[in-house]
């Protein structure tokens, strides 16, 4: 996850990673995550029905939170 975010955030201000098996995730969920980042949120996490998460989103300045 760190490498994926690092690569994306070296080129873009925002990055969103989504799971490969997340049938409950909708296009609207992804749009809301991007809008939240554009509106100043530092990060977005969308919960999965099984207790994990299906979406993680960050702005470039918060990449450090994955390194600790």
mmCIF file of the N, C-alpha and C atoms, coordinates in Angstrom:
data_MODEL
# 
_entry.id   MODEL 
# 
loop_
_atom_site.group_PDB 
_atom_site.id 
_atom_site.type_symbol 
_atom_site.label_atom_id 
_atom_site.label_alt_id 
_atom_site.label_comp_id 
_atom_site.label_asym_id 
_atom_site.label_entity_id 
_atom_site.label_seq_id 
_atom_site.pdbx_PDB_ins_code 
_atom_site.Cartn_x 
_atom_site.Cartn_y 
_atom_site.Cartn_z 
_atom_site.occupancy 
_atom_site.B_iso_or_equiv 
_atom_site.pdbx_formal_charge 
_atom_site.auth_seq_id 
_atom_site.auth_comp_id 
_atom_site.auth_asym_id 
_atom_site.auth_atom_id 
_atom_site.pdbx_PDB_model_num 
ATOM 1   N N  . UNK A 1 1  ? 0.825   -1.177 0.000  1.00 0.00 ? 1  UNK A N  1 
ATOM 2   C CA . UNK A 1 1  ? 0.000   0.000  0.000  1.00 0.00 ? 1  UNK A CA 1 
ATOM 3   C C  . UNK A 1 1  ? 0.876   1.250  0.000  1.00 0.00 ? 1  UNK A C  1 
ATOM 4   N N  . UNK A 1 2  ? 1.939   1.226  0.778  1.00 0.00 ? 2  UNK A N  1 
ATOM 5   C CA . UNK A 1 2  ? 2.845   2.371  0.825  1.00 0.00 ? 2  UNK A CA 1 
ATOM 6   C C  . UNK A 1 2  ? 3.418   2.665  -0.560 1.00 0.00 ? 2  UNK A C  1 
ATOM 7   N N  . UNK A 1 3  ? 3.850   1.623  -1.269 1.00 0.00 ? 3  UNK A N  1 
ATOM 8   C CA . UNK A 1 3  ? 4.423   1.833  -2.600 1.00 0.00 ? 3  UNK A CA 1 
ATOM 9   C C  . UNK A 1 3  ? 3.390   2.375  -3.581 1.00 0.00 ? 3  UNK A C  1 
ATOM 10  N N  . UNK A 1 4  ? 2.191   1.856  -3.524 1.00 0.00 ? 4  UNK A N  1 
ATOM 11  C CA . UNK A 1 4  ? 1.140   2.330  -4.425 1.00 0.00 ? 4  UNK A CA 1 
ATOM 12  C C  . UNK A 1 4  ? 0.822   3.799  -4.170 1.00 0.00 ? 4  UNK A C  1 
ATOM 13  N N  . UNK A 1 5  ? 0.659   4.162  -2.906 1.00 0.00 ? 5  UNK A N  1 
ATOM 14  C CA . UNK A 1 5  ? 0.402   5.567  -2.582 1.00 0.00 ? 5  UNK A CA 1 
ATOM 15  C C  . UNK A 1 5  ? 1.608   6.436  -2.954 1.00 0.00 ? 5  UNK A C  1 
ATOM 16  N N  . UNK A 1 6  ? 2.814   5.968  -2.680 1.00 0.00 ? 6  UNK A N  1 
ATOM 17  C CA . UNK A 1 6  ? 4.014   6.744  -3.010 1.00 0.00 ? 6  UNK A CA 1 
ATOM 18  C C  . UNK A 1 6  ? 4.092   7.027  -4.501 1.00 0.00 ? 6  UNK A C  1 
ATOM 19  N N  . UNK A 1 7  ? 3.867   6.019  -5.307 1.00 0.00 ? 7  UNK A N  1 
ATOM 20  C CA . UNK A 1 7  ? 3.906   6.200  -6.760 1.00 0.00 ? 7  UNK A CA 1 
ATOM 21  C C  . UNK A 1 7  ? 2.840   7.192  -7.222 1.00 0.00 ? 7  UNK A C  1 
ATOM 22  N N  . UNK A 1 8  ? 1.615   6.995  -6.755 1.00 0.00 ? 8  UNK A N  1 
ATOM 23  C CA . UNK A 1 8  ? 0.519   7.863  -7.188 1.00 0.00 ? 8  UNK A CA 1 
ATOM 24  C C  . UNK A 1 8  ? 0.712   9.303  -6.712 1.00 0.00 ? 8  UNK A C  1 
ATOM 25  N N  . UNK A 1 9  ? 1.119   9.449  -5.456 1.00 0.00 ? 9  UNK A N  1 
ATOM 26  C CA . UNK A 1 9  ? 1.240   10.793 -4.894 1.00 0.00 ? 9  UNK A CA 1 
ATOM 27  C C  . UNK A 1 9  ? 2.492   11.526 -5.359 1.00 0.00 ? 9  UNK A C  1 
ATOM 28  N N  . UNK A 1 10 ? 3.392   10.840 -6.045 1.00 0.00 ? 10 UNK A N  1 
ATOM 29  C CA . UNK A 1 10 ? 4.534   11.532 -6.650 1.00 0.00 ? 10 UNK A CA 1 
ATOM 30  C C  . UNK A 1 10 ? 4.099   12.261 -7.923 1.00 0.00 ? 10 UNK A C  1 
ATOM 31  N N  . UNK A 1 11 ? 2.914   11.919 -8.430 1.00 0.00 ? 11 UNK A N  1 
ATOM 32  C CA . UNK A 1 11 ? 2.415   12.532 -9.662 1.00 0.00 ? 11 UNK A CA 1 
ATOM 33  C C  . UNK A 1 11 ? 1.124   13.324 -9.484 1.00 0.00 ? 11 UNK A C  1 
ATOM 34  N N  . UNK A 1 12 ? 0.366   13.010 -8.431 1.00 0.00 ? 12 UNK A N  1 
ATOM 35  C CA . UNK A 1 12 ? -0.941  13.622 -8.231 1.00 0.00 ? 12 UNK A CA 1 
ATOM 36  C C  . UNK A 1 12 ? -1.078  14.132 -6.802 1.00 0.00 ? 12 UNK A C  1 
ATOM 37  N N  . UNK A 1 13 ? -1.982  15.081 -6.594 1.00 0.00 ? 13 UNK A N  1 
ATOM 38  C CA . UNK A 1 13 ? -2.212  15.632 -5.247 1.00 0.00 ? 13 UNK A CA 1 
ATOM 39  C C  . UNK A 1 13 ? -3.000  14.690 -4.353 1.00 0.00 ? 13 UNK A C  1 
ATOM 40  N N  . UNK A 1 14 ? -3.833  13.844 -4.951 1.00 0.00 ? 14 UNK A N  1 
ATOM 41  C CA . UNK A 1 14 ? -4.691  12.925 -4.209 1.00 0.00 ? 14 UNK A CA 1 
ATOM 42  C C  . UNK A 1 14 ? -4.531  11.524 -4.781 1.00 0.00 ? 14 UNK A C  1 
ATOM 43  N N  . UNK A 1 15 ? -4.739  10.518 -3.947 1.00 0.00 ? 15 UNK A N  1 
ATOM 44  C CA . UNK A 1 15 ? -4.722  9.138  -4.427 1.00 0.00 ? 15 UNK A CA 1 
ATOM 45  C C  . UNK A 1 15 ? -5.779  8.336  -3.688 1.00 0.00 ? 15 UNK A C  1 
ATOM 46  N N  . UNK A 1 16 ? -6.423  7.444  -4.421 1.00 0.00 ? 16 UNK A N  1 
ATOM 47  C CA . UNK A 1 16 ? -7.445  6.572  -3.850 1.00 0.00 ? 16 UNK A CA 1 
ATOM 48  C C  . UNK A 1 16 ? -7.091  5.131  -4.214 1.00 0.00 ? 16 UNK A C  1 
ATOM 49  N N  . UNK A 1 17 ? -7.019  4.284  -3.216 1.00 0.00 ? 17 UNK A N  1 
ATOM 50  C CA . UNK A 1 17 ? -6.820  2.850  -3.430 1.00 0.00 ? 17 UNK A CA 1 
ATOM 51  C C  . UNK A 1 17 ? -8.109  2.140  -3.056 1.00 0.00 ? 17 UNK A C  1 
ATOM 52  N N  . UNK A 1 18 ? -8.525  1.226  -3.921 1.00 0.00 ? 18 UNK A N  1 
ATOM 53  C CA . UNK A 1 18 ? -9.732  0.454  -3.619 1.00 0.00 ? 18 UNK A CA 1 
ATOM 54  C C  . UNK A 1 18 ? -9.392  -1.029 -3.641 1.00 0.00 ? 18 UNK A C  1 
ATOM 55  N N  . UNK A 1 19 ? -10.137 -1.789 -2.891 1.00 0.00 ? 19 UNK A N  1 
ATOM 56  C CA . UNK A 1 19 ? -9.938  -3.227 -2.835 1.00 0.00 ? 19 UNK A CA 1 
ATOM 57  C C  . UNK A 1 19 ? -10.398 -3.898 -4.122 1.00 0.00 ? 19 UNK A C  1 
ATOM 58  N N  . UNK A 1 20 ? -9.930  -5.109 -4.345 1.00 0.00 ? 20 UNK A N  1 
ATOM 59  C CA . UNK A 1 20 ? -10.286 -5.819 -5.573 1.00 0.00 ? 20 UNK A CA 1 
ATOM 60  C C  . UNK A 1 20 ? -11.585 -6.610 -5.423 1.00 0.00 ? 20 UNK A C  1 
ATOM 61  N N  . UNK A 1 21 ? -12.035 -6.821 -4.204 1.00 0.00 ? 21 UNK A N  1 
ATOM 62  C CA . UNK A 1 21 ? -13.269 -7.568 -3.977 1.00 0.00 ? 21 UNK A CA 1 
ATOM 63  C C  . UNK A 1 21 ? -14.149 -6.773 -3.020 1.00 0.00 ? 21 UNK A C  1 
ATOM 64  N N  . UNK A 1 22 ? -14.811 -5.781 -3.573 1.00 0.00 ? 22 UNK A N  1 
ATOM 65  C CA . UNK A 1 22 ? -15.625 -4.909 -2.714 1.00 0.00 ? 22 UNK A CA 1 
ATOM 66  C C  . UNK A 1 22 ? -16.947 -4.576 -3.422 1.00 0.00 ? 22 UNK A C  1 
ATOM 67  N N  . UNK A 1 23 ? -17.856 -5.548 -3.458 1.00 0.00 ? 23 UNK A N  1 
ATOM 68  C CA . UNK A 1 23 ? -19.112 -5.342 -4.181 1.00 0.00 ? 23 UNK A CA 1 
ATOM 69  C C  . UNK A 1 23 ? -19.983 -4.222 -3.610 1.00 0.00 ? 23 UNK A C  1 
ATOM 70  N N  . UNK A 1 24 ? -19.763 -3.849 -2.372 1.00 0.00 ? 24 UNK A N  1 
ATOM 71  C CA . UNK A 1 24 ? -20.594 -2.796 -1.786 1.00 0.00 ? 24 UNK A CA 1 
ATOM 72  C C  . UNK A 1 24 ? -20.113 -1.389 -2.162 1.00 0.00 ? 24 UNK A C  1 
ATOM 73  N N  . UNK A 1 25 ? -18.914 -1.275 -2.711 1.00 0.00 ? 25 UNK A N  1 
ATOM 74  C CA . UNK A 1 25 ? -18.366 0.024  -3.088 1.00 0.00 ? 25 UNK A CA 1 
ATOM 75  C C  . UNK A 1 25 ? -19.028 0.511  -4.377 1.00 0.00 ? 25 UNK A C  1 
ATOM 76  N N  . UNK A 1 26 ? -19.482 1.758  -4.359 1.00 0.00 ? 26 UNK A N  1 
ATOM 77  C CA . UNK A 1 26 ? -20.155 2.320  -5.532 1.00 0.00 ? 26 UNK A CA 1 
ATOM 78  C C  . UNK A 1 26 ? -19.327 3.450  -6.134 1.00 0.00 ? 26 UNK A C  1 
ATOM 79  N N  . UNK A 1 27 ? -19.688 3.833  -7.325 1.00 0.00 ? 27 UNK A N  1 
ATOM 80  C CA . UNK A 1 27 ? -19.049 4.978  -7.977 1.00 0.00 ? 27 UNK A CA 1 
ATOM 81  C C  . UNK A 1 27 ? -19.245 6.219  -7.117 1.00 0.00 ? 27 UNK A C  1 
ATOM 82  N N  . UNK A 1 28 ? -20.414 6.341  -6.512 1.00 0.00 ? 28 UNK A N  1 
ATOM 83  C CA . UNK A 1 28 ? -20.690 7.483  -5.644 1.00 0.00 ? 28 UNK A CA 1 
ATOM 84  C C  . UNK A 1 28 ? -19.750 7.503  -4.440 1.00 0.00 ? 28 UNK A C  1 
ATOM 85  N N  . UNK A 1 29 ? -19.421 6.347  -3.890 1.00 0.00 ? 29 UNK A N  1 
ATOM 86  C CA . UNK A 1 29 ? -18.472 6.272  -2.772 1.00 0.00 ? 29 UNK A CA 1 
ATOM 87  C C  . UNK A 1 29 ? -17.109 6.836  -3.173 1.00 0.00 ? 29 UNK A C  1 
ATOM 88  N N  . UNK A 1 30 ? -16.649 6.456  -4.359 1.00 0.00 ? 30 UNK A N  1 
ATOM 89  C CA . UNK A 1 30 ? -15.354 6.944  -4.844 1.00 0.00 ? 30 UNK A CA 1 
ATOM 90  C C  . UNK A 1 30 ? -15.429 8.448  -5.087 1.00 0.00 ? 30 UNK A C  1 
ATOM 91  N N  . UNK A 1 31 ? -16.509 8.907  -5.667 1.00 0.00 ? 31 UNK A N  1 
ATOM 92  C CA . UNK A 1 31 ? -16.689 10.337 -5.903 1.00 0.00 ? 31 UNK A CA 1 
ATOM 93  C C  . UNK A 1 31 ? -16.709 11.111 -4.586 1.00 0.00 ? 31 UNK A C  1 
ATOM 94  N N  . UNK A 1 32 ? -17.394 10.592 -3.598 1.00 0.00 ? 32 UNK A N  1 
ATOM 95  C CA . UNK A 1 32 ? -17.443 11.259 -2.284 1.00 0.00 ? 32 UNK A CA 1 
ATOM 96  C C  . UNK A 1 32 ? -16.061 11.313 -1.647 1.00 0.00 ? 32 UNK A C  1 
ATOM 97  N N  . UNK A 1 33 ? -15.265 10.266 -1.802 1.00 0.00 ? 33 UNK A N  1 
ATOM 98  C CA . UNK A 1 33 ? -13.904 10.263 -1.251 1.00 0.00 ? 33 UNK A CA 1 
ATOM 99  C C  . UNK A 1 33 ? -13.052 11.334 -1.923 1.00 0.00 ? 33 UNK A C  1 
ATOM 100 N N  . UNK A 1 34 ? -13.110 11.415 -3.241 1.00 0.00 ? 34 UNK A N  1 
ATOM 101 C CA . UNK A 1 34 ? -12.345 12.431 -3.962 1.00 0.00 ? 34 UNK A CA 1 
ATOM 102 C C  . UNK A 1 34 ? -12.805 13.834 -3.590 1.00 0.00 ? 34 UNK A C  1 
ATOM 103 N N  . UNK A 1 35 ? -14.096 14.022 -3.493 1.00 0.00 ? 35 UNK A N  1 
ATOM 104 C CA . UNK A 1 35 ? -14.634 15.329 -3.103 1.00 0.00 ? 35 UNK A CA 1 
ATOM 105 C C  . UNK A 1 35 ? -14.162 15.710 -1.702 1.00 0.00 ? 35 UNK A C  1 
ATOM 106 N N  . UNK A 1 36 ? -14.152 14.751 -0.784 1.00 0.00 ? 36 UNK A N  1 
ATOM 107 C CA . UNK A 1 36 ? -13.692 15.031 0.581  1.00 0.00 ? 36 UNK A CA 1 
ATOM 108 C C  . UNK A 1 36 ? -12.232 15.474 0.581  1.00 0.00 ? 36 UNK A C  1 
ATOM 109 N N  . UNK A 1 37 ? -11.389 14.814 -0.218 1.00 0.00 ? 37 UNK A N  1 
ATOM 110 C CA . UNK A 1 37 ? -9.982  15.211 -0.303 1.00 0.00 ? 37 UNK A CA 1 
ATOM 111 C C  . UNK A 1 37 ? -9.850  16.602 -0.909 1.00 0.00 ? 37 UNK A C  1 
ATOM 112 N N  . UNK A 1 38 ? -10.610 16.869 -1.952 1.00 0.00 ? 38 UNK A N  1 
ATOM 113 C CA . UNK A 1 38 ? -10.561 18.183 -2.595 1.00 0.00 ? 38 UNK A CA 1 
ATOM 114 C C  . UNK A 1 38 ? -11.071 19.283 -1.675 1.00 0.00 ? 38 UNK A C  1 
ATOM 115 N N  . UNK A 1 39 ? -11.958 18.933 -0.762 1.00 0.00 ? 39 UNK A N  1 
ATOM 116 C CA . UNK A 1 39 ? -12.511 19.897 0.198  1.00 0.00 ? 39 UNK A CA 1 
ATOM 117 C C  . UNK A 1 39 ? -11.647 20.074 1.441  1.00 0.00 ? 39 UNK A C  1 
ATOM 118 N N  . UNK A 1 40 ? -10.488 19.399 1.486  1.00 0.00 ? 40 UNK A N  1 
ATOM 119 C CA . UNK A 1 40 ? -9.565  19.626 2.586  1.00 0.00 ? 40 UNK A CA 1 
ATOM 120 C C  . UNK A 1 40 ? -9.379  18.498 3.580  1.00 0.00 ? 40 UNK A C  1 
ATOM 121 N N  . UNK A 1 41 ? -10.117 17.403 3.428  1.00 0.00 ? 41 UNK A N  1 
ATOM 122 C CA . UNK A 1 41 ? -9.888  16.258 4.315  1.00 0.00 ? 41 UNK A CA 1 
ATOM 123 C C  . UNK A 1 41 ? -8.508  15.684 4.031  1.00 0.00 ? 41 UNK A C  1 
ATOM 124 N N  . UNK A 1 42 ? -7.817  15.235 5.056  1.00 0.00 ? 42 UNK A N  1 
ATOM 125 C CA . UNK A 1 42 ? -6.481  14.673 4.900  1.00 0.00 ? 42 UNK A CA 1 
ATOM 126 C C  . UNK A 1 42 ? -6.504  13.225 4.424  1.00 0.00 ? 42 UNK A C  1 
ATOM 127 N N  . UNK A 1 43 ? -7.529  12.493 4.828  1.00 0.00 ? 43 UNK A N  1 
ATOM 128 C CA . UNK A 1 43 ? -7.625  11.077 4.489  1.00 0.00 ? 43 UNK A CA 1 
ATOM 129 C C  . UNK A 1 43 ? -9.083  10.640 4.539  1.00 0.00 ? 43 UNK A C  1 
ATOM 130 N N  . UNK A 1 44 ? -9.373  9.565  3.818  1.00 0.00 ? 44 UNK A N  1 
ATOM 131 C CA . UNK A 1 44 ? -10.712 8.979  3.815  1.00 0.00 ? 44 UNK A CA 1 
ATOM 132 C C  . UNK A 1 44 ? -10.542 7.464  3.861  1.00 0.00 ? 44 UNK A C  1 
ATOM 133 N N  . UNK A 1 45 ? -11.324 6.809  4.703  1.00 0.00 ? 45 UNK A N  1 
ATOM 134 C CA . UNK A 1 45 ? -11.342 5.347  4.767  1.00 0.00 ? 45 UNK A CA 1 
ATOM 135 C C  . UNK A 1 45 ? -12.800 4.915  4.730  1.00 0.00 ? 45 UNK A C  1 
ATOM 136 N N  . UNK A 1 46 ? -13.125 4.013  3.806  1.00 0.00 ? 46 UNK A N  1 
ATOM 137 C CA . UNK A 1 46 ? -14.490 3.494  3.707  1.00 0.00 ? 46 UNK A CA 1 
ATOM 138 C C  . UNK A 1 46 ? -14.520 2.087  4.285  1.00 0.00 ? 46 UNK A C  1 
ATOM 139 N N  . UNK A 1 47 ? -15.382 1.855  5.251  1.00 0.00 ? 47 UNK A N  1 
ATOM 140 C CA . UNK A 1 47 ? -15.428 0.543  5.901  1.00 0.00 ? 47 UNK A CA 1 
ATOM 141 C C  . UNK A 1 47 ? -16.057 -0.533 5.020  1.00 0.00 ? 47 UNK A C  1 
ATOM 142 N N  . UNK A 1 48 ? -15.580 -1.750 5.195  1.00 0.00 ? 48 UNK A N  1 
ATOM 143 C CA . UNK A 1 48 ? -16.180 -2.913 4.525  1.00 0.00 ? 48 UNK A CA 1 
ATOM 144 C C  . UNK A 1 48 ? -17.212 -3.536 5.454  1.00 0.00 ? 48 UNK A C  1 
ATOM 145 N N  . UNK A 1 49 ? -18.099 -4.285 4.870  1.00 0.00 ? 49 UNK A N  1 
ATOM 146 C CA . UNK A 1 49 ? -19.134 -4.945 5.672  1.00 0.00 ? 49 UNK A CA 1 
ATOM 147 C C  . UNK A 1 49 ? -18.554 -5.981 6.624  1.00 0.00 ? 49 UNK A C  1 
ATOM 148 N N  . UNK A 1 50 ? -17.358 -6.509 6.315  1.00 0.00 ? 50 UNK A N  1 
ATOM 149 C CA . UNK A 1 50 ? -16.750 -7.545 7.156  1.00 0.00 ? 50 UNK A CA 1 
ATOM 150 C C  . UNK A 1 50 ? -15.837 -6.986 8.249  1.00 0.00 ? 50 UNK A C  1 
ATOM 151 N N  . UNK A 1 51 ? -15.779 -5.667 8.363  1.00 0.00 ? 51 UNK A N  1 
ATOM 152 C CA . UNK A 1 51 ? -14.970 -5.057 9.407  1.00 0.00 ? 51 UNK A CA 1 
ATOM 153 C C  . UNK A 1 51 ? -13.661 -4.472 8.926  1.00 0.00 ? 51 UNK A C  1 
ATOM 154 N N  . UNK A 1 52 ? -13.264 -4.748 7.709  1.00 0.00 ? 52 UNK A N  1 
ATOM 155 C CA . UNK A 1 52 ? -12.047 -4.169 7.148  1.00 0.00 ? 52 UNK A CA 1 
ATOM 156 C C  . UNK A 1 52 ? -12.359 -2.838 6.477  1.00 0.00 ? 52 UNK A C  1 
ATOM 157 N N  . UNK A 1 53 ? -11.683 -2.582 5.384  1.00 0.00 ? 53 UNK A N  1 
ATOM 158 C CA . UNK A 1 53 ? -11.967 -1.372 4.620  1.00 0.00 ? 53 UNK A CA 1 
ATOM 159 C C  . UNK A 1 53 ? -11.875 -1.670 3.138  1.00 0.00 ? 53 UNK A C  1 
ATOM 160 N N  . UNK A 1 54 ? -12.619 -0.913 2.340  1.00 0.00 ? 54 UNK A N  1 
ATOM 161 C CA . UNK A 1 54 ? -12.645 -1.130 0.894  1.00 0.00 ? 54 UNK A CA 1 
ATOM 162 C C  . UNK A 1 54 ? -12.006 0.006  0.123  1.00 0.00 ? 54 UNK A C  1 
ATOM 163 N N  . UNK A 1 55 ? -11.764 1.126  0.769  1.00 0.00 ? 55 UNK A N  1 
ATOM 164 C CA . UNK A 1 55 ? -11.207 2.294  0.109  1.00 0.00 ? 55 UNK A CA 1 
ATOM 165 C C  . UNK A 1 55 ? -10.345 3.063  1.091  1.00 0.00 ? 55 UNK A C  1 
ATOM 166 N N  . UNK A 1 56 ? -9.171  3.477  0.623  1.00 0.00 ? 56 UNK A N  1 
ATOM 167 C CA . UNK A 1 56 ? -8.290  4.354  1.392  1.00 0.00 ? 56 UNK A CA 1 
ATOM 168 C C  . UNK A 1 56 ? -7.896  5.487  0.468  1.00 0.00 ? 56 UNK A C  1 
ATOM 169 N N  . UNK A 1 57 ? -7.932  6.692  0.966  1.00 0.00 ? 57 UNK A N  1 
ATOM 170 C CA . UNK A 1 57 ? -7.579  7.852  0.155  1.00 0.00 ? 57 UNK A CA 1 
ATOM 171 C C  . UNK A 1 57 ? -6.735  8.805  0.988  1.00 0.00 ? 57 UNK A C  1 
ATOM 172 N N  . UNK A 1 58 ? -5.735  9.406  0.352  1.00 0.00 ? 58 UNK A N  1 
ATOM 173 C CA . UNK A 1 58 ? -4.826  10.326 1.041  1.00 0.00 ? 58 UNK A CA 1 
ATOM 174 C C  . UNK A 1 58 ? -4.488  11.516 0.167  1.00 0.00 ? 58 UNK A C  1 
ATOM 175 N N  . UNK A 1 59 ? -4.092  12.600 0.831  1.00 0.00 ? 59 UNK A N  1 
ATOM 176 C CA . UNK A 1 59 ? -3.448  13.696 0.124  1.00 0.00 ? 59 UNK A CA 1 
ATOM 177 C C  . UNK A 1 59 ? -1.942  13.506 0.286  1.00 0.00 ? 59 UNK A C  1 
ATOM 178 N N  . UNK A 1 60 ? -1.180  14.112 -0.601 1.00 0.00 ? 60 UNK A N  1 
ATOM 179 C CA . UNK A 1 60 ? 0.269   13.880 -0.645 1.00 0.00 ? 60 UNK A CA 1 
ATOM 180 C C  . UNK A 1 60 ? 0.966   14.162 0.683  1.00 0.00 ? 60 UNK A C  1 
ATOM 181 N N  . UNK A 1 61 ? 0.560   15.189 1.393  1.00 0.00 ? 61 UNK A N  1 
ATOM 182 C CA . UNK A 1 61 ? 1.261   15.558 2.621  1.00 0.00 ? 61 UNK A CA 1 
ATOM 183 C C  . UNK A 1 61 ? 1.048   14.559 3.756  1.00 0.00 ? 61 UNK A C  1 
ATOM 184 N N  . UNK A 1 62 ? 0.153   13.599 3.600  1.00 0.00 ? 62 UNK A N  1 
ATOM 185 C CA . UNK A 1 62 ? -0.104  12.623 4.663  1.00 0.00 ? 62 UNK A CA 1 
ATOM 186 C C  . UNK A 1 62 ? 0.467   11.240 4.384  1.00 0.00 ? 62 UNK A C  1 
ATOM 187 N N  . UNK A 1 63 ? 1.336   11.132 3.417  1.00 0.00 ? 63 UNK A N  1 
ATOM 188 C CA . UNK A 1 63 ? 1.954   9.850  3.110  1.00 0.00 ? 63 UNK A CA 1 
ATOM 189 C C  . UNK A 1 63 ? 2.742   9.294  4.300  1.00 0.00 ? 63 UNK A C  1 
ATOM 190 N N  . UNK A 1 64 ? 3.234   10.175 5.141  1.00 0.00 ? 64 UNK A N  1 
ATOM 191 C CA . UNK A 1 64 ? 4.020   9.752  6.310  1.00 0.00 ? 64 UNK A CA 1 
ATOM 192 C C  . UNK A 1 64 ? 3.247   8.813  7.226  1.00 0.00 ? 64 UNK A C  1 
ATOM 193 N N  . UNK A 1 65 ? 1.925   8.896  7.261  1.00 0.00 ? 65 UNK A N  1 
ATOM 194 C CA . UNK A 1 65 ? 1.153   8.076  8.193  1.00 0.00 ? 65 UNK A CA 1 
ATOM 195 C C  . UNK A 1 65 ? 1.241   6.596  7.858  1.00 0.00 ? 65 UNK A C  1 
ATOM 196 N N  . UNK A 1 66 ? 1.632   6.231  6.646  1.00 0.00 ? 66 UNK A N  1 
ATOM 197 C CA . UNK A 1 66 ? 1.792   4.834  6.296  1.00 0.00 ? 66 UNK A CA 1 
ATOM 198 C C  . UNK A 1 66 ? 3.185   4.311  6.614  1.00 0.00 ? 66 UNK A C  1 
ATOM 199 N N  . UNK A 1 67 ? 4.092   5.198  6.923  1.00 0.00 ? 67 UNK A N  1 
ATOM 200 C CA . UNK A 1 67 ? 5.483   4.797  7.159  1.00 0.00 ? 67 UNK A CA 1 
ATOM 201 C C  . UNK A 1 67 ? 5.752   4.440  8.605  1.00 0.00 ? 67 UNK A C  1 
ATOM 202 N N  . UNK A 1 68 ? 4.822   4.743  9.501  1.00 0.00 ? 68 UNK A N  1 
ATOM 203 C CA . UNK A 1 68 ? 5.043   4.461  10.919 1.00 0.00 ? 68 UNK A CA 1 
ATOM 204 C C  . UNK A 1 68 ? 4.297   3.233  11.359 1.00 0.00 ? 68 UNK A C  1 
# 
